[in-house]
Amino acid sequence: MEGRTKRLVRLPLEPDQEREILRLLDEAGIAHQEARSRSRLFGSDAIWVAEQDYARAKEILDREAADYAAAAREKWQAEWRDVHQGSYARWLWSRLRQATLEDLVRALFLIALVGLMLLYPLSLMR
């Protein structure tokens, strides 16, 4: 890619969505470049396109995002209706069963942190 480039979308995306966007850009003949950083803290992973192709690429991205959102919404509504039967309790129980040890440790850490933030000022009032 020659000339000035413009960031089309920041990564990461869902893997299948990213593949679809790259496929659509290839089909449209829009040159693109994926930038991946080794640093997770300072990384700026993105898909870049030439400035003159940005409008067409943005159109493709917007269309793909709308299609992906509609499909995700439809999938979630079917799951909510069929699996969770419209119950928040069943949804929560399902999420807890799928949780990893890392998720549970993270939740306990957050609960402890909030507890400390609430209890520490109370201990100063004595």
N, CA, C and O of each residue as an XYZ file, in Angstrom:
504
protein
N       0.841     -1.171      0.000
C       0.000      0.000      0.000
C       0.888      1.236      0.000
O       1.770      1.378      0.846
N       0.653      2.103     -0.930
C       1.429      3.330     -1.027
C       0.580      4.511     -0.572
O      -0.649      4.445     -0.597
N       1.223      5.563     -0.167
C       0.516      6.772      0.213
C       0.043      6.712      1.652
O       0.499      5.896      2.453
N      -0.880      7.599      1.947
C      -1.405      7.701      3.307
C      -2.435      6.616      3.571
O      -3.198      6.224      2.688
N      -2.438      6.147      4.801
C      -3.405      5.119      5.191
C      -4.256      5.656      6.329
O      -3.915      6.640      6.987
N      -5.367      4.979      6.535
C      -6.309      5.360      7.569
C      -6.782      4.092      8.269
O      -7.027      3.073      7.623
N      -6.908      4.157      9.594
C      -7.356      2.972     10.337
C      -8.835      2.730     10.067
O      -9.674      3.606     10.276
N      -9.134      1.527      9.600
C     -10.512      1.149      9.317
C     -11.200      0.651     10.576
O     -12.298      1.092     10.915
N     -10.536     -0.281     11.270
C     -11.142     -0.862     12.464
C     -10.037     -1.313     13.410
O      -8.978     -1.774     12.984
N     -10.306     -1.170     14.683
C      -9.376     -1.605     15.720
C      -9.610     -3.084     15.993
O     -10.751     -3.546     16.015
N      -8.541     -3.814     16.199
C      -8.624     -5.238     16.513
C      -8.374     -5.433     18.001
O      -7.770     -4.555     18.617
N      -8.799     -6.519     18.606
C      -9.340     -7.726     18.002
C     -10.856     -7.651     17.838
O     -11.564     -6.962     18.573
N     -11.302     -8.380     16.858
C     -12.718     -8.617     16.632
C     -12.957    -10.100     16.888
O     -12.024    -10.848     17.184
N     -14.193    -10.510     16.774
C     -14.460    -11.944     16.803
C     -13.749    -12.547     15.594
O     -13.785    -11.961     14.512
N     -13.102    -13.708     15.752
C     -12.316    -14.270     14.642
C     -13.103    -14.437     13.342
O     -12.587    -14.135     12.266
N     -14.334    -14.910     13.430
C     -15.104    -15.097     12.194
C     -15.494    -13.758     11.580
O     -15.591    -13.653     10.357
N     -15.718    -12.748     12.385
C     -16.043    -11.429     11.855
C     -14.821    -10.810     11.178
O     -14.934    -10.195     10.117
N     -13.662    -10.977     11.796
C     -12.433    -10.450     11.202
C     -12.146    -11.113      9.857
O     -11.795    -10.439      8.889
N     -12.295    -12.437      9.801
C     -12.080    -13.153      8.536
C     -13.039    -12.684      7.457
O     -12.653    -12.532      6.298
N     -14.283    -12.456      7.835
C     -15.287    -12.013      6.868
C     -14.966    -10.614      6.346
O     -15.099    -10.355      5.150
N     -14.548     -9.721      7.220
C     -14.184     -8.367      6.788
C     -13.009     -8.418      5.826
O     -13.025     -7.747      4.795
N     -11.990     -9.204      6.148
C     -10.824     -9.323      5.267
C     -11.218     -9.929      3.921
O     -10.717     -9.513      2.876
N     -12.114    -10.910      3.951
C     -12.581    -11.531      2.710
C     -13.330    -10.517      1.849
O     -13.123    -10.457      0.637
N     -14.198     -9.721      2.472
C     -14.962     -8.725      1.730
C     -14.060     -7.633      1.154
O     -14.297     -7.155      0.045
N     -13.037     -7.240      1.895
C     -12.092     -6.250      1.377
C     -11.336     -6.819      0.183
O     -11.125     -6.123     -0.810
N     -10.927     -8.086      0.279
C     -10.238     -8.724     -0.848
C     -11.137     -8.784     -2.079
O     -10.701     -8.482     -3.190
N     -12.402     -9.177     -1.873
C     -13.344     -9.266     -2.989
C     -13.560     -7.918     -3.662
O     -13.729     -7.837     -4.879
N     -13.554     -6.857     -2.852
C     -13.774     -5.516     -3.401
C     -12.499     -4.927     -4.005
O     -12.523     -3.839     -4.580
N     -11.398     -5.643     -3.872
C     -10.143     -5.158     -4.419
C      -9.538     -4.009     -3.633
O      -8.795     -3.195     -4.180
N      -9.856     -3.946     -2.363
C      -9.328     -2.882     -1.511
C      -8.089     -3.402     -0.788
O      -8.159     -4.359     -0.018
N      -6.954     -2.753     -1.049
C      -5.709     -3.143     -0.387
C      -5.822     -2.802      1.097
O      -6.282     -1.721      1.464
N      -5.402     -3.727      1.933
C      -5.477     -3.515      3.372
C      -4.239     -4.096      4.041
O      -3.518     -4.912      3.467
N      -4.021     -3.657      5.249
C      -2.877     -4.129      6.009
C      -3.322     -4.331      7.459
O      -3.968     -3.468      8.055
N      -2.963     -5.484      8.005
C      -3.241     -5.748      9.414
C      -2.000     -5.391     10.209
O      -0.904     -5.855      9.895
N      -2.161     -4.588     11.214
C      -1.041     -4.225     12.087
C      -1.251     -4.918     13.425
O      -2.263     -4.708     14.093
N      -0.289     -5.743     13.805
C      -0.344     -6.471     15.080
C       0.842     -6.041     15.932
O       1.974     -5.980     15.452
N       0.577     -5.749     17.178
C       1.624     -5.322     18.096
C       1.939     -6.460     19.063
O       1.058     -7.242     19.422
N       3.184     -6.545     19.476
C       3.559     -7.562     20.461
C       3.107     -7.156     21.857
O       2.865     -8.011     22.708
N       2.996     -5.876     22.087
C       2.640     -5.366     23.407
C       1.131     -5.294     23.560
O       0.459     -4.650     22.754
N       0.600     -5.929     24.557
C      -0.832     -5.852     24.832
C      -1.168     -4.522     25.504
O      -2.281     -4.015     25.361
N      -0.205     -3.959     26.238
C      -0.451     -2.716     26.958
C      -0.474     -1.518     26.018
O      -1.341     -0.652     26.133
N       0.477     -1.469     25.090
C       0.590     -0.324     24.198
C       0.237     -0.671     22.761
O       0.507      0.115     21.853
N      -0.350     -1.811     22.545
C      -0.650     -2.255     21.191
C      -1.740     -1.432     20.542
O      -2.632     -0.899     21.203
N      -1.644     -1.346     19.251
C      -2.687     -0.661     18.480
C      -3.025     -1.537     17.281
O      -2.886     -1.119     16.131
N      -3.467     -2.746     17.562
C      -3.826     -3.673     16.494
C      -5.001     -3.098     15.698
O      -5.987     -2.628     16.267
N      -4.873     -3.147     14.372
C      -5.911     -2.556     13.535
C      -5.790     -3.065     12.108
O      -4.785     -3.664     11.725
N      -6.829     -2.816     11.339
C      -6.800     -3.024      9.898
C      -6.759     -1.632      9.281
O      -7.602     -0.783      9.570
N      -5.764     -1.413      8.425
C      -5.547     -0.128      7.780
C      -5.834     -0.243      6.285
O      -5.571     -1.275      5.668
N      -6.371      0.822      5.720
C      -6.610      0.880      4.274
C      -6.078      2.208      3.748
O      -5.856      3.151      4.508
N      -5.879      2.264      2.428
C      -5.428      3.506      1.803
C      -6.511      4.568      1.965
O      -7.706      4.272      1.940
N      -6.073      5.788      2.128
C      -7.007      6.891      2.358
C      -8.062      7.007      1.254
O      -9.226      7.289      1.541
N      -7.671      6.797      0.012
C      -8.628      6.925     -1.098
C      -9.652      5.783     -1.110
O     -10.724      5.939     -1.693
N      -9.350      4.645     -0.485
C     -10.274      3.509     -0.422
C     -11.095      3.492      0.862
O     -11.942      2.619      1.048
N     -10.847      4.447      1.738
C     -11.468      4.409      3.058
C     -12.996      4.443      2.984
O     -13.655      3.677      3.687
N     -13.556      5.284      2.174
C     -15.022      5.407      2.102
C     -15.666      4.086      1.690
O     -16.650      3.658      2.294
N     -15.113      3.439      0.663
C     -15.662      2.140      0.234
C     -15.464      1.090      1.314
O     -16.365      0.294      1.578
N     -14.292      1.081      1.941
C     -14.000      0.098      2.989
C     -14.914      0.311      4.200
O     -15.372     -0.654      4.812
N     -15.174      1.564      4.540
C     -16.060      1.888      5.670
C     -17.474      1.419      5.381
O     -18.166      0.929      6.273
N     -17.900      1.566      4.147
C     -19.221      1.086      3.734
C     -19.322     -0.431      3.925
O     -20.312     -0.937      4.454
N     -18.287     -1.141      3.489
C     -18.243     -2.604      3.645
C     -18.242     -2.965      5.117
O     -18.959     -3.877      5.530
N     -17.445     -2.262      5.918
C     -17.374     -2.529      7.358
C     -18.718     -2.286      8.029
O     -19.155     -3.097      8.845
N     -19.371     -1.191      7.701
C     -20.671     -0.880      8.304
C     -21.716     -1.936      7.954
O     -22.505     -2.349      8.804
N     -21.711     -2.367      6.688
C     -22.656     -3.406      6.262
C     -22.391     -4.721      7.003
O     -23.322     -5.379      7.467
N     -21.106     -5.095      7.108
C     -20.740     -6.333      7.806
C     -21.079     -6.240      9.292
O     -21.548     -7.213      9.882
N     -20.848     -5.088      9.893
C     -21.160     -4.914     11.317
C     -22.660     -5.054     11.563
O     -23.075     -5.679     12.538
N     -23.465     -4.478     10.688
C     -24.921     -4.582     10.828
C     -25.378     -6.032     10.656
O     -26.216     -6.513     11.419
N     -24.831     -6.725      9.661
C     -25.187     -8.131      9.445
C     -24.759     -8.989     10.629
O     -25.508     -9.859     11.074
N     -23.551     -8.742     11.141
C     -23.035     -9.519     12.268
C     -23.874     -9.271     13.524
O     -24.180    -10.206     14.264
N     -24.243     -8.013     13.763
C     -25.065     -7.683     14.927
C     -26.438     -8.339     14.838
O     -26.953     -8.850     15.833
N     -27.027     -8.325     13.651
C     -28.346     -8.947     13.474
C     -28.272    -10.452     13.726
O     -29.144    -11.022     14.381
N     -27.226    -11.089     13.201
C     -27.067    -12.532     13.414
C     -26.814    -12.846     14.884
O     -27.354    -13.819     15.410
N     -25.997    -12.031     15.553
C     -25.715    -12.249     16.975
C     -26.979    -12.051     17.811
O     -27.231    -12.808     18.749
N     -27.772    -11.033     17.470
C     -29.022    -10.780     18.188
C     -29.987    -11.942     18.009
O     -30.625    -12.381     18.966
N     -30.090    -12.437     16.787
C     -30.984    -13.565     16.512
C     -30.539    -14.811     17.275
O     -31.365    -15.534     17.833
N     -29.230    -15.055     17.295
C     -28.684    -16.206     18.020
C     -28.962    -16.076     19.513
O     -29.358    -17.045     20.162
N     -28.753    -14.865     20.063
C     -28.983    -14.656     21.490
C     -30.460    -14.818     21.836
O     -30.788    -15.428     22.854
N     -31.350    -14.286     21.013
C     -32.778    -14.401     21.297
C     -33.225    -15.861     21.275
O     -34.053    -16.271     22.089
N     -32.682    -16.641     20.348
C     -33.013    -18.071     20.307
C     -32.477    -18.773     21.550
O     -33.160    -19.614     22.134
N     -31.250    -18.426     21.956
C     -30.675    -19.032     23.163
C     -31.485    -18.627     24.396
O     -31.756    -19.461     25.260
N     -31.865    -17.370     24.481
C     -32.640    -16.880     25.622
C     -33.982    -17.609     25.719
O     -34.441    -17.964     26.805
N     -34.593    -17.819     24.559
C     -35.905    -18.472     24.528
C     -35.782    -19.978     24.764
O     -36.533    -20.538     25.562
N     -34.839    -20.644     24.077
C     -34.785    -22.099     24.109
C     -33.982    -22.649     25.289
O     -34.401    -23.614     25.928
N     -32.849    -22.050     25.574
C     -31.973    -22.582     26.619
C     -32.342    -22.038     27.987
O     -32.485    -22.799     28.944
N     -32.496    -20.719     28.085
C     -32.744    -20.099     29.390
C     -34.227    -19.923     29.674
O     -34.598    -19.580     30.797
N     -35.070    -20.145     28.700
C     -36.521    -20.053     28.809
C     -36.956    -18.723     29.425
O     -37.909    -18.670     30.203
N     -36.248    -17.652     29.066
C     -36.610    -16.312     29.521
C     -36.343    -16.051     30.986
O     -36.903    -15.112     31.551
N     -35.499    -16.858     31.620
C     -35.254    -16.740     33.060
C     -33.839    -16.207     33.318
O     -32.853    -16.768     32.840
N     -33.763    -15.115     34.082
C     -32.453    -14.575     34.444
C     -31.701    -15.543     35.359
O     -30.477    -15.646     35.278
N     -32.418    -16.244     36.217
C     -31.783    -17.209     37.116
C     -31.136    -18.346     36.317
O     -30.018    -18.762     36.623
N     -31.833    -18.845     35.301
C     -31.254    -19.907     34.463
C     -30.059    -19.387     33.671
O     -29.078    -20.108     33.486
N     -30.132    -18.145     33.204
C     -29.015    -17.556     32.488
C     -27.795    -17.430     33.404
O     -26.679    -17.766     33.008
N     -28.015    -16.942     34.637
C     -26.918    -16.790     35.588
C     -26.314    -18.146     35.941
O     -25.092    -18.285     35.997
N     -27.159    -19.138     36.177
C     -26.661    -20.475     36.506
C     -25.834    -21.041     35.347
O     -24.800    -21.671     35.572
N     -26.280    -20.821     34.128
C     -25.545    -21.275     32.951
C     -24.187    -20.592     32.878
O     -23.182    -21.246     32.602
N     -24.143    -19.285     33.122
C     -22.871    -18.540     33.109
C     -21.929    -19.053     34.204
O     -20.728    -19.191     33.974
N     -22.466    -19.331     35.376
C     -21.629    -19.824     36.476
C     -21.062    -21.208     36.167
O     -19.921    -21.501     36.524
N     -21.839    -22.052     35.513
C     -21.350    -23.393     35.148
C     -20.242    -23.310     34.112
O     -19.355    -24.164     34.091
N     -20.275    -22.291     33.246
C     -19.268    -22.135     32.198
C     -18.022    -21.401     32.686
O     -17.011    -21.362     31.984
N     -18.088    -20.817     33.891
C     -16.983    -20.007     34.394
C     -15.750    -20.872     34.661
O     -15.855    -22.013     35.110
N     -14.598    -20.303     34.378
C     -13.333    -20.975     34.664
C     -12.855    -20.551     36.046
O     -13.420    -19.646     36.659
N     -11.829    -21.202     36.519
C     -11.252    -20.847     37.812
C     -10.753    -19.407     37.777
O     -10.890    -18.674     38.756
N     -10.182    -19.010     36.661
C      -9.700    -17.632     36.517
C     -10.850    -16.626     36.657
O     -10.684    -15.579     37.283
N     -11.998    -16.936     36.086
C     -13.157    -16.058     36.208
C     -13.603    -15.934     37.660
O     -13.942    -14.844     38.121
N     -13.602    -17.054     38.376
C     -14.024    -17.037     39.776
C     -13.043    -16.265     40.646
O     -13.457    -15.517     41.532
N     -11.750    -16.438     40.403
C     -10.737    -15.697     41.161
C     -10.880    -14.206     40.888
O     -10.790    -13.395     41.810
N     -11.100    -13.842     39.642
C     -11.276    -12.434     39.275
C     -12.507    -11.846     39.969
O     -12.456    -10.721     40.466
N     -13.598    -12.588     40.006
C     -14.818    -12.115     40.676
C     -14.586    -11.946     42.176
O     -15.013    -10.953     42.764
N     -13.912    -12.911     42.791
C     -13.619    -12.805     44.230
C     -12.712    -11.613     44.519
O     -12.892    -10.922     45.522
N     -11.743    -11.373     43.647
C     -10.858    -10.224     43.809
C     -11.648     -8.921     43.752
O     -11.435     -8.032     44.576
N     -12.555     -8.802     42.789
C     -13.360     -7.585     42.667
C     -14.274     -7.394     43.876
O     -14.447     -6.275     44.359
N     -14.851     -8.481     44.356
C     -15.711     -8.399     45.541
C     -14.892     -7.937     46.747
O     -15.342     -7.084     47.512
N     -13.687     -8.500     46.920
C     -12.817     -8.098     48.027
C     -12.409     -6.636     47.893
O     -12.371     -5.912     48.888
N     -12.109     -6.203     46.694
C     -11.706     -4.810     46.464
C     -12.833     -3.848     46.811
O     -12.607     -2.837     47.476
N     -14.026     -4.155     46.371
C     -15.179     -3.304     46.695
C     -15.430     -3.327     48.200
O     -15.739     -2.296     48.799
N     -15.297     -4.501     48.808
C     -15.468     -4.600     50.257
C     -14.472     -3.734     51.011
O     -14.834     -3.058     51.974
N     -13.217     -3.755     50.574
C     -12.204     -2.910     51.213
C     -12.523     -1.427     51.038
O     -12.361     -0.633     51.965
N     -12.974     -1.069     49.853
C     -13.305      0.337     49.594
C     -14.462      0.803     50.470
O     -14.540      1.981     50.818
N     -15.356     -0.105     50.827
C     -16.486      0.256     51.677
C     -16.124      0.196     53.159
O     -16.587      1.023     53.945
N     -15.305     -0.771     53.543
C     -14.986     -0.960     54.958
C     -13.901     -0.022     55.464
O     -13.957      0.383     56.625
N     -12.937      0.334     54.664
C     -11.833      1.175     55.111
C     -12.304      2.530     55.635
O     -11.878      2.936     56.716
N     -13.156      3.234     54.919
C     -13.631      4.513     55.476
C     -14.391      4.334     56.789
O     -14.338      5.199     57.664
N     -15.095      3.217     56.924
C     -15.820      2.957     58.181
C     -14.852      2.735     59.336
O     -15.129      3.124     60.471
N     -13.722      2.113     59.044
C     -12.739      1.856     60.115
C     -12.095      3.154     60.581
O     -11.630      3.221     61.719
N     -12.052      4.173     59.758
C     -11.464      5.459     60.131
C     -12.397      6.296     61.012
O     -11.956      7.245     61.659
N     -13.672      5.946     61.034
C     -14.656      6.699     61.788
C     -14.626      6.382     63.274
O     -15.290      7.075     64.045
N     -13.900      5.383     63.707
C     -13.882      5.006     65.136
C     -13.127      5.965     65.960
O     -13.022      5.787     67.174
